[in-house]
Amino acid sequence: MNTKSAVRNGIVAMALAVGMLPLAGCGKSAPTHFYSLNATPQKSDAAPAGPCMSVGVGPVDFPAYLDRSQIVTRSGGNRMHLAEFDQWIETPRENFQRILTENLAGLVCAKPLVTYPWPTGGHPDRQIVIQVARFDGMLGQDTVLRASWSILDADGNNVAWRSNEYRESVAAPDYESLAAAQSKLLEQFAKDVAASLLGN
């Protein structure tokens, strides 16, 4: 092979290598972003409302369509969307129960405040059983929580039953804004659950 042929072949090889660089980048998937609901800090320094009693939160029943790590949103009509690269950091049911419990801690005097299943050998004075029918929304529009809850005494008797629907606007068309709006829904829900516990 003469010098000219070697140089020509080298240029061709280099051009092919440079041309393949964009294709190499195509094999990388988008990074996954993870989200969580947040509890709302109580602004008052006053002690939570009494009387004090042991309270248990759960079980919490979630619909099957939400029982997944991908964030579920609606896109109009009957269409639902699963966000492959925007996911909950823990299961939605566990996240919902944990944040509800944190919110309740600042609203009622509960000693102790536990989540279902209870510690071995213990049973709370009041148990909150929750059924969530809907907890989703549309990016940049609004999000909805539709739930029912029962308050049971230590013997398992139903002392209160409530059902309500909550709506909150989503500030921007992104998943962080959706999670923030859903956190506000859970704050509203916790206030109603606390009122039920206090007999209001």
C-alpha positions as CSV (number, residue, x, y, z in Angstrom):
1,M,0.0,0.0,0.0
2,N,1.5,3.4,-1.0
3,T,1.5,6.4,1.1
4,K,-1.4,8.1,-0.6
5,S,-3.6,5.0,-0.1
6,A,-2.7,4.8,3.6
7,V,-3.5,8.5,4.2
8,R,-6.8,8.1,2.3
9,N,-7.8,5.0,4.3
10,G,-6.9,6.8,7.5
11,I,-9.1,9.7,6.7
12,V,-12.0,7.4,5.8
13,A,-11.6,5.5,9.1
14,M,-11.5,8.7,11.1
15,A,-14.6,10.1,9.4
16,L,-16.5,6.9,10.1
17,A,-15.4,7.0,13.8
18,V,-16.6,10.6,14.2
19,G,-19.9,9.8,12.5
20,M,-20.5,7.0,14.9
21,L,-20.2,9.2,18.0
22,P,-23.8,10.5,18.0
23,L,-25.0,7.0,17.5
24,A,-23.1,5.8,20.6
25,G,-24.9,8.4,22.7
26,C,-28.3,7.1,21.5
27,G,-27.8,3.9,23.5
28,K,-28.0,5.8,26.8
29,S,-31.4,5.9,28.6
30,A,-32.6,9.1,30.2
31,P,-31.9,9.4,34.0
32,T,-34.6,8.4,36.3
33,H,-35.9,11.1,38.8
34,F,-37.4,10.0,42.1
35,Y,-40.0,11.9,44.2
36,S,-41.7,11.7,47.5
37,L,-44.7,13.3,49.2
38,N,-43.8,15.7,52.0
39,A,-45.3,16.4,55.4
40,T,-46.4,19.9,56.2
41,P,-44.7,21.4,59.2
42,Q,-47.1,22.8,61.8
43,K,-46.6,26.6,62.3
44,S,-48.0,26.7,65.8
45,D,-45.9,25.9,68.9
46,A,-49.0,24.9,70.8
47,A,-49.4,21.2,71.8
48,P,-51.5,19.1,69.5
49,A,-55.2,18.9,70.3
50,G,-56.3,16.4,73.0
51,P,-57.5,14.2,74.6
52,C,-54.3,12.1,74.3
53,M,-54.8,8.5,73.2
54,S,-52.9,5.8,71.3
55,V,-53.6,6.0,67.5
56,G,-52.9,3.6,64.7
57,V,-52.9,4.6,61.1
58,G,-53.9,1.8,58.6
59,P,-54.4,-0.4,56.9
60,V,-54.4,1.9,53.8
61,D,-56.0,0.4,50.8
62,F,-54.8,1.7,47.4
63,P,-56.3,1.0,44.0
64,A,-54.3,-1.4,41.8
65,Y,-53.5,1.2,39.1
66,L,-51.5,3.1,41.6
67,D,-49.6,0.1,43.0
68,R,-46.4,0.8,41.0
69,S,-43.3,2.9,41.2
70,Q,-44.0,4.9,38.1
71,I,-46.0,8.1,38.7
72,V,-49.5,7.8,37.2
73,T,-51.1,10.8,35.5
74,R,-54.1,11.4,33.3
75,S,-53.9,12.8,29.8
76,G,-57.5,13.5,29.1
77,G,-60.5,11.2,28.6
78,N,-59.8,7.6,29.6
79,R,-56.1,7.8,28.9
80,M,-53.5,7.2,31.6
81,H,-49.8,7.7,31.5
82,L,-47.0,5.9,33.3
83,A,-43.9,8.0,33.7
84,E,-41.0,5.6,33.1
85,F,-38.3,8.0,34.2
86,D,-40.2,9.8,37.0
87,Q,-40.9,7.5,39.9
88,W,-41.8,7.3,43.6
89,I,-38.9,6.6,45.9
90,E,-41.1,4.2,47.8
91,T,-44.4,2.5,47.1
92,P,-47.3,5.1,46.9
93,R,-49.3,3.4,49.6
94,E,-46.4,3.4,52.1
95,N,-45.5,6.9,51.2
96,F,-49.1,8.0,51.7
97,Q,-49.4,6.3,55.1
98,R,-46.0,7.6,56.4
99,I,-46.7,11.2,55.4
100,L,-50.3,11.1,56.7
101,T,-48.9,9.8,60.1
102,E,-46.3,12.7,60.2
103,N,-49.1,15.2,59.5
104,L,-51.3,13.8,62.2
105,A,-48.5,14.0,64.7
106,G,-48.8,17.8,64.6
107,L,-52.6,17.8,64.8
108,V,-53.7,15.4,67.5
109,C,-52.2,14.2,70.8
110,A,-51.4,10.6,70.0
111,K,-49.3,8.6,72.4
112,P,-48.1,6.6,70.7
113,L,-48.9,7.1,67.1
114,V,-48.2,3.9,65.1
115,T,-48.7,2.6,61.6
116,Y,-50.2,-0.7,60.6
117,P,-49.2,-3.5,61.3
118,W,-49.0,-2.7,65.0
119,P,-46.1,-3.7,67.2
120,T,-46.5,-7.2,68.7
121,G,-48.9,-7.2,71.7
122,G,-50.2,-3.7,71.2
123,H,-53.5,-2.3,69.9
124,P,-54.3,1.4,69.7
125,D,-57.3,3.1,71.3
126,R,-58.3,4.5,67.9
127,Q,-57.6,3.0,64.5
128,I,-57.9,4.8,61.2
129,V,-58.8,2.5,58.3
130,I,-58.4,4.2,54.9
131,Q,-59.6,3.4,51.4
132,V,-58.2,5.5,48.6
133,A,-60.2,5.5,45.4
134,R,-58.2,8.0,43.4
135,F,-54.9,9.8,43.9
136,D,-53.6,11.2,40.6
137,G,-53.8,14.2,38.4
138,M,-52.9,16.0,35.2
139,L,-49.5,17.8,34.8
140,G,-50.0,21.6,34.9
141,Q,-53.7,21.3,35.8
142,D,-55.0,19.7,39.0
143,T,-54.6,16.6,41.1
144,V,-57.4,14.7,43.0
145,L,-57.6,12.7,46.2
146,R,-60.8,10.7,46.7
147,A,-60.8,8.7,49.9
148,S,-63.0,7.2,52.7
149,W,-61.9,6.5,56.2
150,S,-63.3,4.9,59.3
151,I,-62.4,5.5,63.0
152,L,-62.5,2.3,65.0
153,D,-62.2,2.0,68.8
154,A,-60.1,-0.6,70.6
155,D,-62.8,-3.2,70.3
156,G,-63.1,-2.7,66.5
157,N,-66.4,-0.8,66.6
158,N,-66.9,1.9,64.0
159,V,-67.2,5.2,65.8
160,A,-67.0,7.5,62.7
161,W,-67.0,7.2,58.9
162,R,-66.2,9.9,56.4
163,S,-65.7,10.2,52.7
164,N,-64.5,13.2,50.7
165,E,-62.8,14.4,47.5
166,Y,-60.0,17.0,47.5
167,R,-58.5,19.0,44.6
168,E,-55.4,21.0,44.3
169,S,-54.0,23.0,41.4
170,V,-50.6,21.8,40.0
171,A,-48.4,24.9,39.6
172,A,-46.4,23.8,36.6
173,P,-46.4,20.9,34.0
174,D,-43.8,18.8,35.8
175,Y,-43.7,15.9,38.2
176,E,-42.1,17.9,41.1
177,S,-45.0,20.3,41.0
178,L,-47.4,17.3,40.9
179,A,-45.8,15.7,44.0
180,A,-46.0,19.1,45.8
181,A,-49.7,19.4,45.0
182,Q,-50.4,15.9,46.1
183,S,-48.6,16.7,49.4
184,K,-51.0,19.6,49.9
185,L,-53.9,17.2,49.3
186,L,-52.6,14.9,52.0
187,E,-52.3,17.9,54.4
188,Q,-56.1,18.7,53.8
189,F,-56.9,15.0,54.3
190,A,-54.9,14.8,57.6
191,K,-56.9,17.8,59.0
192,D,-60.2,16.0,58.3
193,V,-59.0,12.8,59.7
194,A,-57.8,14.6,62.9
195,A,-61.2,16.3,63.2
196,S,-62.8,12.8,63.0
197,L,-60.5,11.5,65.8
198,L,-61.5,14.5,68.0
199,G,-65.2,13.9,67.4
200,N,-65.8,17.0,65.2
